[in-house]
């Protein structure tokens, strides 16, 4: 069985290392926020029914769907998304001047 590689200082798995450090810029933070918002919209669109045909039987497809939604939301946000991240960045850069 493969154990995740641990980072020396944080004790977090290496895959989560970049998420643990947090955003380095306003642009990155705005992109992460937009990806989170898109993921929540996709989750709400999927609805509350779980399992095959809403029977309540969970066969792992809910986890796979949630992961796919998160990845899709991140891809959308990185490629322009809803345009929220650019609006946030321009708003915050205008307020800091």
Secondary structure as the mmCIF struct_conf table of DSSP 4:
data_model
#
loop_
_struct_conf.conf_type_id
_struct_conf.id
_struct_conf.beg_label_comp_id
_struct_conf.beg_label_asym_id
_struct_conf.beg_label_seq_id
_struct_conf.end_label_comp_id
_struct_conf.end_label_asym_id
_struct_conf.end_label_seq_id
HELX_LH_PP_P HELX_LH_PP_P1 UNK A 2 UNK A 5
STRN STRN1 UNK A 6 UNK A 6
HELX_LH_PP_P HELX_LH_PP_P2 UNK A 7 UNK A 7
TURN_TY1_P TURN_TY1_P1 UNK A 8 UNK A 10
STRN STRN2 UNK A 13 UNK A 13
HELX_RH_3T_P HELX_RH_3T_P1 UNK A 14 UNK A 16
HELX_RH_AL_P HELX_RH_AL_P1 UNK A 17 UNK A 21
BEND BEND1 UNK A 24 UNK A 25
HELX_RH_AL_P HELX_RH_AL_P2 UNK A 26 UNK A 46
BEND BEND2 UNK A 48 UNK A 48
BEND BEND3 UNK A 51 UNK A 51
HELX_RH_3T_P HELX_RH_3T_P2 UNK A 52 UNK A 54
BEND BEND4 UNK A 55 UNK A 56
BEND BEND5 UNK A 60 UNK A 60
HELX_RH_AL_P HELX_RH_AL_P3 UNK A 61 UNK A 78
TURN_TY1_P TURN_TY1_P2 UNK A 79 UNK A 82
BEND BEND6 UNK A 83 UNK A 83
HELX_RH_AL_P HELX_RH_AL_P4 UNK A 84 UNK A 96
#
